[in-house]
Amino acid sequence: MALHYLGLAIAAVGIRYRGQAPFASPLSPFVGGCSASAEMKSLPIEPSWVISGDPQARFCAHSQAADKFASTGVWDCTAGTFRWFFGWDETVVILEGEVHIRAEDGSERTLRAGDVGYFRGGTWATWHIDNYVKKIAFVRKPLPMPLSYAFRAWAKLMPKKKAGLAA
């Protein structure tokens, strides 16, 4: 019964905001910048996660979605080995340097400048940085499963719009 009401609420929001985003946003429709000129601020790694070395991390927020379920930022770190918990889904693009990753399942991979990696929310990975790494991170908070199913159903019911590329 609760799922029925949840579905009705989502449908009502979809009908009400069919032509516009359901979240009022004072944000600019475009945010651009150069990662080389980003104002990086210290973002210490949790000390209990550090395995070896003295990795020094920094971060600069770039943008955030109006619904606060997605954001983008630039992160860098000096040499060291540490475990990292990904609370949200995260896609990374390595901009400079390289990092050796060991996932929870034991798989290992080295990511270098230009490589893309994906980390599922709720997982751990061990990062080993020989010298330095800089990445851009695209972070998305997963929706609760019932809401995710309802949103997928709603999306299938909405008319498809043709996507065009802007010059």
Buried (B, 14 or more C-beta within 10 A) or exposed (E): EEEEEBBEEBBEEBEEEEEEEEEEEEEEEEEEEEBEEBEBEEBEBEEEBBEEBEBBBBBBEBBBBEEEBBBBBBBBBBBBBBBBEBEBBBBBBBBBBBBBBBBEEEEEEEBEEEBEBEBEBEBEBBBBBBEBBBBBBBBBBBEEEEEEBBEEEBEEEEEEEEEEEEE
